[in-house]
Structure formats: C-alpha cells, structure tokens
C-alpha cells in the first residue's frame, strides 16, 4: 500500500510545482474578443516561418477566436501570408477565393457539409473570413493572404475538381482522367466502403490509376502552367488528395497508427507545398493539439504515431512554433458518436491528475505560458514531467472521459507555449440560411 501513496504524493507535489511555476511565469491575457490586444501578446512569435495554433477541442469558441486574433496579428504585422487549417482542401478553397477576391466557381454542394459541419461552418470562422477579405481588399493580388485546407477526406470533391479543371484546359485528358477515377466512383459518398471492399477481396485497389493520373498532371505542368498557375496548383493538390485518400481508406482497417500517420504526413506535405508555392512564405496552421503538438512528447509518439507538429519541428527547427490550448470546463459543440447530431455538451472539470487541473489551480482565468527559445527555465523544468492531458475531438463521451479523452504527455516538449482558458463555451454553428445582404457566392454557400 505504501507505493501508491508515495506515487500519489509525488503527483500532488508535481502539480503544486506546476501551479506555482505557471503563477510566476505566465502572462494574463485579455479576452480574445479584444482581438488587437490579445493578438499583440503573440508578437514575440512573429519571426518564425510557421506558427501552429492548436485547440483542445474541435468545438470551443474561445479557441477559434484566439486563433483568429493571433493570426490577424501575424498577418498584419509580421508578413504571414498563408492560413492552413485542418479542413478539406475543396471546401477551404471556397473561402480562399472569397477572401482573395477571386471569381467564384460553380459548386455541387455547400461548403463544409460533411460531418462535422460545425467545425468550420461556424460564426467564429465566418467572422475571421470577413476580416481576411477586408484586409486583402487593398493589397495587390500577389500579396494577399490565402486560406487553405490540409486534410485528406475530400475524395469525391477532389475528383470533381480535377475533372472540372481538365475539362477547361484539356478535354481529351479529362476523358482519360474520368476513366481512371471511375474505379472510385461507387464510393464517392461512402469512401470507407472502398477500403472494406478491398480488404475483403471484393474490389481491386484503384491505386495505379490515381498515381498515374497525378504523374500525368505533373508531366504536363509546363503546358498547363501557361493557362493559369494557381488553377494548376489547385488541380495538382486535389490529385494528391485523391492519391492520399485512396491509400487512407485502404489502410484505415489495417490499424489506426497507419491511417493516422498517412493523414498527418499528407497534411504536412500539403503545408510544405503551400510554403514552396509563393515567395517569402510564412504560414499559420489551425489544427487540434493532437496534430500540432510534437507527437514525440506524447503517448501517441511513444506508440509509433507522428504528426504535423513533430514533422515541422524536424523540418523547420526553431522556425516552427507550436502553441497548445487548454481549458478546464464549460460547454463544447460535439457529437456523441460519429455522424451523430451536434450537441452543446457540458465539459467536465479537469481530473486532479492532469495538467489542466494544475493550470486551474493558478486562479488565472486566461493566460499565456511561453518557454520558446529556451526561456522560462522554471516552466520547462516543472512542465517536463509526464502527466495526463485532455483531448476532445468531434466526439465527446464524458461518461468514459478518462479512457476516451486523456493521454500522457510532457507539455514542455509537446509545445513551445500554452494558452489557457479556465472556462469556455461552444462555437456557434451557422444555419443553412443565407445572411441578409450577403451575395450568393459567399464561401459558406449561405
């Protein structure tokens, strides 16, 4: 019985030390609604090439508003010109065309219609898009900040985008591409079914066709670039998504580690392609903590998974800044199961053996704790102990919270800084209706 008591005493002492260190070193933040004041607190990260902004949930208003305020600061005052988010490329492209004042393109569906729609189809993202459009308006086209999706799930939409592009620039090539992608046509709406069919031997893989199509697009780059360089880049990226999605849905039944790594490798490669696509590029990334924190410092990494944050740390070193976000309690927009309806759910107060509990005990309602560049030695020492950390995605199961939402991590190695909100509230999803005075071409298809 002595060993559990010793371990509990050690845990309590660690938490007390963390609380004291954070109280001493953390800076109080204004409310994120005071965007200019809030964003100015993050000017210290403006010299980086990539700033990755996390979130502890996929449905918390304060996290979105905070990321918007920080991104505004980095764009306006530190020459950041790419916003890359954990969203599908074709949907994000609708926002990009709007904020950069490009002509809209016909769309088969409204943007961000796939589950979980509230993750990007919300008031907080709409307000940031409005700001970015207004900011870009007076700038030359080549200096406007862009908005892009990093994710891999848009199989059907990406196929449609490649075919639409080729119909415009090379109808003969479009017919060939249509035949190649026809192998995947039955699974556009339910691509996970493709993976099951291949796994059970009921379907031959479509890999060769999608790889050949991407190679053919790249082989014709000189001809296509003469037409429209940005349109070609978009088509190639969609072709890369099709290749990655075909792989993803085949391996997802073989193990979560393989599918996770494929997805994050694709998101990292997309980010790298964006950085290479324009001169003097600097990017802000919006994604979950589990993607932007260094996976090597978490139970994920210890089990063989990597993520965007770890790959950015390897590729960019100190020029990549990883900023995590956390909260103790409040409400969150989430579902109880995959493809379930969105609910506003109550977030339970953090467990007493977690980092979040230690931050709660500081009594600071909003704070920034930063140890980037080797500063704040006391913080890095005390946050260098492995403890539980909470992660809520699009699904929240409070009844099994320990098993479903907590994992071990070393905060000082996972992030370069940590933004804390003691109490938070759910994002506000957009309705299906169109706002009065907003044109039909608005990116959310309102």
VOPAGU-2260 file (C-alpha; in pm, 1 decimal, decimal comma):
REM VOPAGU-2260
SITE   aa  ch    i         X         Y         Z
SITE  UNK   A    0       0,0       0,0       0,0
SITE  UNK   A    1     294,9     231,4      53,8
SITE  UNK   A    2     387,4     257,3    -315,0
SITE  UNK   A    3      50,4     400,3    -432,2
SITE  UNK   A    4      63,1     658,4    -150,8
SITE  UNK   A    5     416,9     755,9    -249,3
SITE  UNK   A    6     313,9     789,1    -615,1
SITE  UNK   A    7       9,9     999,0    -520,2
SITE  UNK   A    8     222,8    1226,7    -303,8
SITE  UNK   A    9     473,9    1269,8    -586,4
SITE  UNK   A   10     192,4    1355,1    -829,8
SITE  UNK   A   11      48,4    1613,5    -591,6
SITE  UNK   A   12     391,5    1768,9    -539,9
SITE  UNK   A   13     442,8    1788,7    -916,3
SITE  UNK   A   14     109,0    1960,9    -964,4
SITE  UNK   A   15     181,6    2209,2    -687,5
SITE  UNK   A   16     515,5    2287,0    -851,2
SITE  UNK   A   17     349,3    2335,4   -1191,1
SITE  UNK   A   18      86,2    2565,1   -1044,2
SITE  UNK   A   19     348,2    2780,0    -870,6
SITE  UNK   A   20     569,1    2796,4   -1179,4
SITE  UNK   A   21     277,6    2899,6   -1401,1
SITE  UNK   A   22     162,5    3159,3   -1148,9
SITE  UNK   A   23     512,2    3306,6   -1154,4
SITE  UNK   A   24     583,1    3293,4   -1528,5
SITE  UNK   A   25     250,2    3307,4   -1713,9
SITE  UNK   A   26     111,0    3632,7   -1851,9
SITE  UNK   A   27    -253,6    3725,8   -1814,0
SITE  UNK   A   28    -438,8    3751,2   -2144,3
SITE  UNK   A   29    -726,2    3983,8   -2235,3
SITE  UNK   A   30   -1044,5    3835,1   -2374,3
SITE  UNK   A   31    -995,0    3719,1   -2735,9
SITE  UNK   A   32   -1283,6    3946,0   -2840,6
SITE  UNK   A   33   -1035,4    4229,9   -2782,5
SITE  UNK   A   34    -855,2    4097,2   -3086,1
SITE  UNK   A   35    -582,6    4358,3   -3125,4
SITE  UNK   A   36    -479,6    4345,7   -2758,8
SITE  UNK   A   37    -496,6    3966,8   -2748,4
SITE  UNK   A   38    -302,7    3922,8   -3071,2
SITE  UNK   A   39     -30,5    4166,2   -2965,2
SITE  UNK   A   40      66,1    3924,1   -2686,1
SITE  UNK   A   41     186,4    3683,7   -2956,3
SITE  UNK   A   42     405,8    3928,5   -3149,8
SITE  UNK   A   43     707,5    3752,0   -2993,8
SITE  UNK   A   44     649,3    3461,4   -3233,3
SITE  UNK   A   45     643,8    3680,0   -3544,7
SITE  UNK   A   46     993,3    3587,5   -3664,0
SITE  UNK   A   47     900,0    3220,5   -3708,8
SITE  UNK   A   48     833,5    3063,7   -4050,2
SITE  UNK   A   49     543,5    2851,9   -3927,3
SITE  UNK   A   50     322,8    2913,0   -3622,6
SITE  UNK   A   51      98,1    2618,8   -3535,5
SITE  UNK   A   52    -208,2    2703,6   -3325,0
SITE  UNK   A   53    -386,7    2417,9   -3156,2
SITE  UNK   A   54    -711,2    2355,0   -2974,7
SITE  UNK   A   55    -805,9    2110,4   -2701,5
SITE  UNK   A   56   -1147,2    2052,6   -2864,2
SITE  UNK   A   57   -1298,5    2090,3   -3210,4
SITE  UNK   A   58   -1592,5    2294,1   -3084,2
SITE  UNK   A   59   -1481,2    2572,2   -2846,4
SITE  UNK   A   60   -1546,0    2936,3   -2932,7
SITE  UNK   A   61   -1253,5    3080,4   -2737,2
SITE  UNK   A   62   -1003,1    2865,3   -2922,2
SITE  UNK   A   63   -1130,4    2984,0   -3262,2
SITE  UNK   A   64   -1144,7    3348,4   -3155,5
SITE  UNK   A   65    -798,0    3328,9   -3003,0
SITE  UNK   A   66    -650,4    3174,7   -3317,0
SITE  UNK   A   67    -821,8    3439,4   -3528,0
SITE  UNK   A   68    -678,0    3720,7   -3312,6
SITE  UNK   A   69    -326,3    3571,7   -3320,6
SITE  UNK   A   70    -346,0    3515,9   -3696,3
SITE  UNK   A   71    -460,7    3872,9   -3754,9
SITE  UNK   A   72    -154,1    3994,2   -3563,3
SITE  UNK   A   73      81,7    3770,9   -3760,7
SITE  UNK   A   74     -68,1    3869,7   -4097,0
SITE  UNK   A   75     -87,4    4243,1   -4032,0
SITE  UNK   A   76     245,5    4295,3   -3857,1
SITE  UNK   A   77     473,4    4000,4   -3936,8
SITE  UNK   A   78     411,8    3924,2   -4305,6
SITE  UNK   A   79     240,4    3588,2   -4265,4
SITE  UNK   A   80      56,4    3511,7   -4587,1
SITE  UNK   A   81     -81,6    3155,4   -4558,2
SITE  UNK   A   82    -352,0    3023,4   -4327,4
SITE  UNK   A   83    -367,5    2641,5   -4341,7
SITE  UNK   A   84    -635,7    2459,9   -4144,2
SITE  UNK   A   85    -745,7    2106,8   -4054,5
SITE  UNK   A   86   -1018,2    2109,5   -4319,6
SITE  UNK   A   87   -1084,2    1969,4   -4665,6
SITE  UNK   A   88    -898,7    2144,1   -4949,2
SITE  UNK   A   89   -1200,8    2197,7   -5181,7
SITE  UNK   A   90   -1414,7    2348,5   -4903,0
SITE  UNK   A   91   -1135,7    2576,4   -4783,5
SITE  UNK   A   92   -1076,6    2679,0   -5146,4
SITE  UNK   A   93   -1423,3    2837,8   -5144,7
SITE  UNK   A   94   -1313,9    3060,5   -4856,4
SITE  UNK   A   95    -980,0    3126,7   -5025,4
SITE  UNK   A   96   -1141,7    3250,4   -5345,3
SITE  UNK   A   97   -1366,7    3476,7   -5142,4
SITE  UNK   A   98   -1100,6    3627,3   -4916,0
SITE  UNK   A   99    -861,0    3685,6   -5205,9
SITE  UNK   A  100   -1135,4    3837,5   -5422,3
SITE  UNK   A  101   -1116,7    3570,3   -5690,7
SITE  UNK   A  102   -1412,5    3484,3   -5907,6
SITE  UNK   A  103   -1629,4    3209,0   -5755,8
SITE  UNK   A  104   -1659,0    2870,8   -5922,8
SITE  UNK   A  105   -1973,2    2660,7   -5951,2
SITE  UNK   A  106   -2008,0    2413,2   -5666,2
SITE  UNK   A  107   -2210,2    2094,1   -5645,0
SITE  UNK   A  108   -2263,8    2117,1   -5268,1
SITE  UNK   A  109   -2244,0    2375,7   -4995,9
SITE  UNK   A  110   -1907,6    2411,7   -4822,5
SITE  UNK   A  111   -1830,7    2208,5   -4511,0
SITE  UNK   A  112   -2141,6    1993,7   -4548,2
SITE  UNK   A  113   -1962,1    1675,6   -4438,8
SITE  UNK   A  114   -1970,8    1572,4   -4072,5
SITE  UNK   A  115   -1863,3    1754,5   -3856,7
SITE  UNK   A  116   -2008,3    2063,0   -4024,4
SITE  UNK   A  117   -1984,6    2285,4   -3716,2
SITE  UNK   A  118   -1605,6    2252,4   -3704,1
SITE  UNK   A  119   -1558,3    2510,7   -3981,0
SITE  UNK   A  120   -1912,6    2616,5   -4062,8
SITE  UNK   A  121   -1948,2    2845,4   -3762,8
SITE  UNK   A  122   -1980,3    3212,6   -3675,8
SITE  UNK   A  123   -1624,2    3235,3   -3546,2
SITE  UNK   A  124   -1471,0    3119,7   -3877,3
SITE  UNK   A  125   -1711,9    3335,5   -4077,1
SITE  UNK   A  126   -1605,6    3645,4   -3883,6
SITE  UNK   A  127   -1238,3    3567,3   -3946,8
SITE  UNK   A  128   -1308,9    3516,0   -4318,5
SITE  UNK   A  129   -1487,1    3852,1   -4326,1
SITE  UNK   A  130   -1183,9    4016,5   -4167,1
SITE  UNK   A  131    -939,0    3847,8   -4404,7
SITE  UNK   A  132   -1140,8    3952,0   -4709,9
SITE  UNK   A  133   -1146,3    4314,0   -4590,2
SITE  UNK   A  134    -773,7    4305,6   -4508,0
SITE  UNK   A  135    -684,2    4170,1   -4852,7
SITE  UNK   A  136    -901,1    4413,0   -5048,7
SITE  UNK   A  137    -649,7    4697,3   -5072,1
SITE  UNK   A  138    -347,8    4473,4   -5134,3
SITE  UNK   A  139    -201,7    4368,6   -5470,8
SITE  UNK   A  140    -318,2    4016,5   -5562,1
SITE  UNK   A  141      24,6    3858,8   -5505,4
SITE  UNK   A  142      39,2    3998,5   -5150,8
SITE  UNK   A  143    -299,3    3876,0   -5029,8
SITE  UNK   A  144    -308,9    3617,6   -4751,6
SITE  UNK   A  145    -457,3    3285,4   -4858,7
SITE  UNK   A  146    -670,0    3023,6   -4680,0
SITE  UNK   A  147    -625,7    2650,5   -4742,1
SITE  UNK   A  148    -732,4    2308,2   -4615,0
SITE  UNK   A  149    -480,9    2039,7   -4522,7
SITE  UNK   A  150    -695,6    1731,2   -4479,1
SITE  UNK   A  151    -741,5    1412,6   -4678,3
SITE  UNK   A  152   -1114,6    1335,7   -4664,1
SITE  UNK   A  153   -1242,9    1510,4   -4979,6
SITE  UNK   A  154   -1226,7    1216,5   -5221,6
SITE  UNK   A  155   -1542,9    1294,6   -5421,9
SITE  UNK   A  156   -1499,1    1671,7   -5421,6
SITE  UNK   A  157   -1133,8    1645,3   -5521,1
SITE  UNK   A  158   -1213,6    1412,4   -5811,8
SITE  UNK   A  159   -1475,7    1661,9   -5930,1
SITE  UNK   A  160   -1224,1    1947,7   -5901,1
SITE  UNK   A  161    -959,4    1769,3   -6109,0
SITE  UNK   A  162   -1212,7    1678,4   -6377,8
SITE  UNK   A  163   -1352,8    2033,0   -6387,0
SITE  UNK   A  164   -1001,3    2172,1   -6429,0
SITE  UNK   A  165    -911,1    1934,2   -6711,3
SITE  UNK   A  166   -1241,1    1998,4   -6888,9
SITE  UNK   A  167   -1137,8    2364,7   -6907,1
SITE  UNK   A  168    -776,3    2318,4   -7017,4
SITE  UNK   A  169    -754,3    1974,8   -7182,5
SITE  UNK   A  170   -1084,7    1795,6   -7255,4
SITE  UNK   A  171    -909,7    1490,8   -7400,4
SITE  UNK   A  172    -709,2    1447,9   -7078,6
SITE  UNK   A  173   -1032,6    1496,3   -6882,3
SITE  UNK   A  174   -1187,8    1195,0   -7053,3
SITE  UNK   A  175    -885,1     981,9   -6962,9
SITE  UNK   A  176    -894,4    1103,2   -6602,5
SITE  UNK   A  177   -1265,0    1028,8   -6578,2
SITE  UNK   A  178   -1196,9     666,9   -6677,4
SITE  UNK   A  179    -915,6     633,1   -6424,7
SITE  UNK   A  180   -1115,1     784,0   -6140,2
SITE  UNK   A  181   -1416,5     573,8   -6239,6
SITE  UNK   A  182   -1263,9     294,3   -6033,9
SITE  UNK   A  183   -1353,4     500,3   -5723,9
SITE  UNK   A  184   -1688,4     636,1   -5844,2
SITE  UNK   A  185   -1911,0     392,1   -5649,0
SITE  UNK   A  186   -1753,5     510,3   -5322,6
SITE  UNK   A  187   -1761,9     888,9   -5360,6
SITE  UNK   A  188   -2028,9     925,7   -5093,2
SITE  UNK   A  189   -1901,7     649,8   -4863,6
SITE  UNK   A  190   -1528,1     608,1   -4928,7
SITE  UNK   A  191   -1476,5     388,6   -4622,4
SITE  UNK   A  192   -1674,9     125,0   -4814,9
SITE  UNK   A  193   -1395,1     116,8   -5072,2
SITE  UNK   A  194   -1147,1      18,1   -4801,6
SITE  UNK   A  195   -1375,4    -259,5   -4676,9
SITE  UNK   A  196   -1428,7    -394,9   -5030,8
SITE  UNK   A  197   -1053,1    -407,0   -5098,9
SITE  UNK   A  198    -980,5    -563,3   -4760,0
SITE  UNK   A  199   -1237,1    -838,6   -4820,5
SITE  UNK   A  200   -1108,8    -909,2   -5170,5
SITE  UNK   A  201   -1427,2    -786,1   -5338,1
SITE  UNK   A  202   -1253,5    -498,6   -5515,0
SITE  UNK   A  203    -913,8    -449,9   -5678,7
SITE  UNK   A  204    -725,5    -143,7   -5549,6
SITE  UNK   A  205    -753,7     175,0   -5755,9
SITE  UNK   A  206    -402,5     286,7   -5662,1
SITE  UNK   A  207    -236,3     252,1   -6002,6
SITE  UNK   A  208    -491,1     471,9   -6178,6
SITE  UNK   A  209    -481,2     759,3   -5929,8
SITE  UNK   A  210     -99,7     755,6   -5916,6
SITE  UNK   A  211     -78,2     755,8   -6297,4
SITE  UNK   A  212    -322,0    1047,1   -6314,9
SITE  UNK   A  213    -116,0    1255,6   -6072,7
SITE  UNK   A  214     202,6    1175,2   -6262,5
SITE  UNK   A  215      38,9    1276,3   -6590,2
SITE  UNK   A  216     -75,9    1608,1   -6447,7
SITE  UNK   A  217     276,0    1682,8   -6327,4
SITE  UNK   A  218     427,2    1573,7   -6658,6
SITE  UNK   A  219     212,6    1832,7   -6836,5
SITE  UNK   A  220     289,7    2110,5   -6591,9
SITE  UNK   A  221     460,9    2336,7   -6844,9
SITE  UNK   A  222     162,4    2333,2   -7079,3
SITE  UNK   A  223     -93,1    2375,7   -6802,1
SITE  UNK   A  224     100,1    2644,1   -6613,6
SITE  UNK   A  225      75,6    2871,9   -6917,2
SITE  UNK   A  226    -301,6    2875,8   -6872,2
SITE  UNK   A  227    -329,7    2955,0   -6500,6
SITE  UNK   A  228     -60,6    2870,4   -6246,2
SITE  UNK   A  229    -287,6    2885,4   -5941,0
SITE  UNK   A  230    -554,5    2672,7   -6104,9
SITE  UNK   A  231    -291,4    2413,3   -6191,6
SITE  UNK   A  232    -159,7    2411,8   -5834,4
SITE  UNK   A  233    -514,4    2357,2   -5709,7
SITE  UNK   A  234    -569,7    2069,1   -5952,3
SITE  UNK   A  235    -241,7    1901,6   -5857,8
SITE  UNK   A  236    -322,3    1934,9   -5489,1
SITE  UNK   A  237    -662,1    1774,1   -5545,1
SITE  UNK   A  238    -493,8    1492,8   -5737,2
SITE  UNK   A  239    -257,3    1443,3   -5444,2
SITE  UNK   A  240    -556,2    1428,1   -5210,8
SITE  UNK   A  241    -715,4    1158,8   -5428,0
SITE  UNK   A  242    -395,1     955,2   -5411,4
SITE  UNK   A  243    -367,8    1000,5   -5032,7
SITE  UNK   A  244    -738,9     934,2   -4975,5
SITE  UNK   A  245    -724,1     612,1   -5178,5
SITE  UNK   A  246    -437,7     496,3   -4956,4
SITE  UNK   A  247    -602,4     622,6   -4638,1
SITE  UNK   A  248    -928,5     434,5   -4688,5
SITE  UNK   A  249    -739,1     115,4   -4771,0
SITE  UNK   A  250    -516,4     126,1   -4462,3
SITE  UNK   A  251    -774,0     254,4   -4210,7
SITE  UNK   A  252    -890,4    -102,6   -4149,1
SITE  UNK   A  253    -535,5    -225,5   -4101,1
SITE  UNK   A  254    -468,8     -12,4   -3794,6
SITE  UNK   A  255    -520,7     337,0   -3655,5
SITE  UNK   A  256    -145,6     405,6   -3644,9
SITE  UNK   A  257    -100,7     359,5   -4020,3
SITE  UNK   A  258    -401,4     572,9   -4113,4
SITE  UNK   A  259    -308,9     845,9   -3863,1
SITE  UNK   A  260      46,7     867,8   -3994,1
SITE  UNK   A  261     -67,0     873,5   -4356,7
SITE  UNK   A  262    -312,7    1153,5   -4283,3
SITE  UNK   A  263     -62,8    1370,3   -4092,6
SITE  UNK   A  264     209,1    1308,2   -4349,8
SITE  UNK   A  265     -32,0    1430,1   -4616,7
SITE  UNK   A  266    -120,0    1740,4   -4414,5
SITE  UNK   A  267     247,8    1817,6   -4358,2
SITE  UNK   A  268     329,3    1764,8   -4727,1
SITE  UNK   A  269      42,1    1997,9   -4819,3
SITE  UNK   A  270     179,3    2263,2   -4584,3
SITE  UNK   A  271     524,5    2225,6   -4738,2
SITE  UNK   A  272     377,4    2258,3   -5088,8
SITE  UNK   A  273     199,4    2577,3   -4984,3
SITE  UNK   A  274     519,1    2722,1   -4839,1
SITE  UNK   A  275     703,0    2641,3   -5161,8
SITE  UNK   A  276     430,0    2791,0   -5381,1
SITE  UNK   A  277     496,6    3158,4   -5310,6
SITE  UNK   A  278     799,3    3373,2   -5227,0
SITE  UNK   A  279     866,7    3485,1   -4869,0
SITE  UNK   A  280     600,4    3246,5   -4743,1
SITE  UNK   A  281     505,5    3226,6   -4375,6
SITE  UNK   A  282     219,3    3010,0   -4253,2
SITE  UNK   A  283     -21,6    2987,8   -3963,4
SITE  UNK   A  284    -170,0    2642,5   -3903,9
SITE  UNK   A  285    -500,1    2579,6   -3722,3
SITE  UNK   A  286    -547,1    2219,8   -3606,4
SITE  UNK   A  287    -614,1    2014,5   -3295,9
SITE  UNK   A  288    -347,3    1993,2   -3025,4
SITE  UNK   A  289    -305,8    1626,5   -3118,4
SITE  UNK   A  290    -187,9    1735,0   -3464,7
SITE  UNK   A  291      19,5    2045,1   -3390,3
SITE  UNK   A  292     192,4    1941,2   -3068,2
SITE  UNK   A  293     510,6    1737,3   -3100,8
SITE  UNK   A  294     380,8    1378,7   -3101,2
SITE  UNK   A  295     720,2    1250,5   -2984,2
SITE  UNK   A  296     639,4    1400,5   -2642,1
SITE  UNK   A  297     306,5    1218,9   -2605,9
SITE  UNK   A  298     165,5     868,4   -2572,4
SITE  UNK   A  299      84,3     891,2   -2944,9
SITE  UNK   A  300     451,2     912,9   -3034,5
SITE  UNK   A  301     552,9     650,6   -2782,6
SITE  UNK   A  302     317,7     414,0   -2969,1
SITE  UNK   A  303     463,8     492,8   -3312,1
SITE  UNK   A  304     245,1     781,2   -3437,1
SITE  UNK   A  305     378,4    1112,8   -3565,9
SITE  UNK   A  306     202,6    1437,3   -3657,5
SITE  UNK   A  307     235,6    1776,3   -3828,0
SITE  UNK   A  308     397,0    1932,3   -3523,1
SITE  UNK   A  309     672,3    1673,4   -3499,3
SITE  UNK   A  310     739,5    1690,3   -3874,6
SITE  UNK   A  311     750,2    2071,7   -3862,8
SITE  UNK   A  312     990,2    2056,9   -3569,9
SITE  UNK   A  313    1219,4    1828,7   -3773,7
SITE  UNK   A  314    1188,5    2034,2   -4095,0
SITE  UNK   A  315    1195,1    2387,3   -3955,5
SITE  UNK   A  316    1357,2    2363,5   -3611,7
SITE  UNK   A  317    1308,4    2678,1   -3406,6
SITE  UNK   A  318    1140,5    2844,0   -3706,5
SITE  UNK   A  319     832,7    2639,8   -3617,8
SITE  UNK   A  320     642,7    2747,3   -3304,5
SITE  UNK   A  321     393,5    2501,1   -3156,7
SITE  UNK   A  322     125,4    2661,1   -2935,7
SITE  UNK   A  323    -119,5    2442,3   -2745,0
SITE  UNK   A  324    -454,4    2543,2   -2596,2
SITE  UNK   A  325    -637,1    2413,2   -2291,3
SITE  UNK   A  326    -945,6    2460,3   -2076,7
SITE  UNK   A  327   -1091,7    2328,7   -1754,1
SITE  UNK   A  328   -1468,6    2336,1   -1800,7
SITE  UNK   A  329   -1761,7    2492,3   -1985,8
SITE  UNK   A  330   -1951,6    2379,6   -2294,2
SITE  UNK   A  331   -1843,5    2235,9   -2628,3
SITE  UNK   A  332   -2003,6    2163,0   -2964,9
SITE  UNK   A  333   -1963,0    1790,5   -3022,5
SITE  UNK   A  334   -2147,3    1471,2   -3108,8
SITE  UNK   A  335   -2197,7    1159,9   -2902,0
SITE  UNK   A  336   -2099,6     933,9   -3190,7
SITE  UNK   A  337   -1960,2     956,1   -3543,7
SITE  UNK   A  338   -2210,0    1115,2   -3784,7
SITE  UNK   A  339   -2435,1    1195,2   -3490,0
SITE  UNK   A  340   -2610,8    1529,8   -3443,9
SITE  UNK   A  341   -2419,5    1818,9   -3294,1
SITE  UNK   A  342   -2499,7    1889,6   -2931,0
SITE  UNK   A  343   -2388,8    2160,4   -2690,9
SITE  UNK   A  344   -2236,2    1940,0   -2423,6
SITE  UNK   A  345   -2104,9    2022,0   -2076,5
SITE  UNK   A  346   -1728,9    1978,1   -2037,0
SITE  UNK   A  347   -1644,9    1827,1   -1701,4
SITE  UNK   A  348   -1386,5    1996,7   -1478,6
SITE  UNK   A  349   -1040,5    1853,8   -1535,7
SITE  UNK   A  350    -917,9    1548,0   -1348,4
SITE  UNK   A  351    -693,8    1619,8   -1046,6
SITE  UNK   A  352    -406,6    1423,0   -1205,5
SITE  UNK   A  353    -394,0    1639,2   -1520,8
SITE  UNK   A  354    -205,9    1942,6   -1648,2
SITE  UNK   A  355    -540,0    2121,5   -1682,7
SITE  UNK   A  356    -607,6    2084,9   -1311,7
SITE  UNK   A  357    -267,8    2235,9   -1227,3
SITE  UNK   A  358    -344,2    2534,3   -1454,5
SITE  UNK   A  359    -689,1    2571,3   -1298,1
SITE  UNK   A  360    -534,2    2593,0    -951,9
SITE  UNK   A  361    -339,8    2902,6   -1058,9
SITE  UNK   A  362    -661,6    3102,6   -1039,8
SITE  UNK   A  363    -571,1    3282,0   -1365,4
SITE  UNK   A  364    -872,8    3274,5   -1597,0
SITE  UNK   A  365    -674,9    3339,4   -1919,2
SITE  UNK   A  366    -300,0    3308,2   -1955,5
SITE  UNK   A  367      -6,9    3258,0   -2191,8
SITE  UNK   A  368     279,6    3043,6   -2066,8
SITE  UNK   A  369     574,3    3050,5   -2308,2
SITE  UNK   A  370     909,8    2876,8   -2298,8
SITE  UNK   A  371    1000,3    2914,9   -2667,4
SITE  UNK   A  372    1369,2    2971,4   -2731,8
SITE  UNK   A  373    1483,5    2825,9   -2400,6
SITE  UNK   A  374    1340,6    3094,3   -2173,8
SITE  UNK   A  375    1135,6    3039,8   -1858,2
SITE  UNK   A  376    1362,8    2767,8   -1722,3
SITE  UNK   A  377    1135,6    2712,5   -1423,4
SITE  UNK   A  378     846,2    2632,8   -1655,1
SITE  UNK   A  379    1037,1    2386,7   -1869,9
SITE  UNK   A  380    1164,5    2204,0   -1561,6
SITE  UNK   A  381     824,6    2167,6   -1397,3
SITE  UNK   A  382     634,7    2100,7   -1721,4
SITE  UNK   A  383     890,4    1833,4   -1808,3
SITE  UNK   A  384     705,1    1569,8   -1604,7
SITE  UNK   A  385     468,5    1331,2   -1780,1
SITE  UNK   A  386     106,8    1390,4   -1679,5
SITE  UNK   A  387    -240,9    1345,7   -1820,8
SITE  UNK   A  388    -370,9    1590,6   -2081,8
SITE  UNK   A  389    -723,5    1608,9   -2222,5
SITE  UNK   A  390    -821,5    1598,2   -2589,7
SITE  UNK   A  391   -1180,0    1631,1   -2715,0
SITE  UNK   A  392   -1234,7    1593,2   -3087,4
SITE  UNK   A  393   -1566,5    1597,8   -3271,4
SITE  UNK   A  394   -1696,7    1328,6   -3036,0
SITE  UNK   A  395   -1723,0    1381,1   -2660,2
SITE  UNK   A  396   -1800,5    1097,6   -2420,3
SITE  UNK   A  397   -1796,3    1240,1   -2067,9
SITE  UNK   A  398   -1916,4     910,5   -1921,8
SITE  UNK   A  399   -1586,4     745,1   -2026,4
SITE  UNK   A  400   -1371,3    1057,2   -2018,8
SITE  UNK   A  401   -1053,3     903,2   -1874,7
SITE  UNK   A  402   -1041,9     626,5   -2134,4
SITE  UNK   A  403   -1173,7     834,6   -2425,6
SITE  UNK   A  404   -1012,5    1175,5   -2380,6
SITE  UNK   A  405    -699,1    1166,7   -2163,2
SITE  UNK   A  406    -346,9    1067,6   -2261,6
SITE  UNK   A  407       3,2    1102,5   -2119,2
SITE  UNK   A  408     219,6    1390,3   -2239,9
SITE  UNK   A  409     521,7    1602,4   -2147,8
SITE  UNK   A  410     392,0    1954,8   -2201,2
SITE  UNK   A  411     731,7    2130,3   -2215,0
SITE  UNK   A  412     839,6    1908,4   -2506,5
SITE  UNK   A  413     499,8    1891,2   -2675,5
SITE  UNK   A  414     457,9    2268,0   -2717,9
SITE  UNK   A  415     659,1    2590,7   -2713,4
SITE  UNK   A  416     377,6    2781,4   -2541,6
SITE  UNK   A  417      36,1    2712,8   -2391,6
SITE  UNK   A  418    -277,7    2926,0   -2394,7
SITE  UNK   A  419    -514,5    2868,6   -2104,6
SITE  UNK   A  420    -885,0    2946,6   -2069,3
SITE  UNK   A  421   -1032,8    2838,6   -1737,5
SITE  UNK   A  422   -1390,8    2831,9   -1869,4
SITE  UNK   A  423   -1504,5    2815,8   -2230,6
SITE  UNK   A  424   -1820,7    2790,9   -2439,5
SITE  UNK   A  425   -1928,1    2613,7   -2756,3
SITE  UNK   A  426   -1884,2    2755,2   -3106,2
SITE  UNK   A  427   -2194,6    2894,6   -3275,6
SITE  UNK   A  428   -2278,8    2686,3   -3585,9
SITE  UNK   A  429   -2412,7    2860,9   -3894,3
SITE  UNK   A  430   -2764,6    2791,8   -4004,7
SITE  UNK   A  431   -2846,7    2674,3   -4355,1
SITE  UNK   A  432   -2997,7    3009,2   -4446,0
SITE  UNK   A  433   -2819,4    3298,6   -4615,1
SITE  UNK   A  434   -2739,1    3616,3   -4425,0
SITE  UNK   A  435   -2922,4    3923,5   -4547,3
SITE  UNK   A  436   -2705,4    4129,9   -4780,5
SITE  UNK   A  437   -2452,9    3850,2   -4839,2
SITE  UNK   A  438   -2402,0    3751,2   -5205,7
SITE  UNK   A  439   -2488,8    3403,3   -5327,5
SITE  UNK   A  440   -2118,4    3339,5   -5389,2
SITE  UNK   A  441   -2024,0    3370,7   -5023,1
SITE  UNK   A  442   -1791,1    3079,3   -4939,9
SITE  UNK   A  443   -2018,2    2900,9   -4694,8
SITE  UNK   A  444   -2298,6    2889,5   -4951,6
SITE  UNK   A  445   -2535,1    3059,1   -4712,0
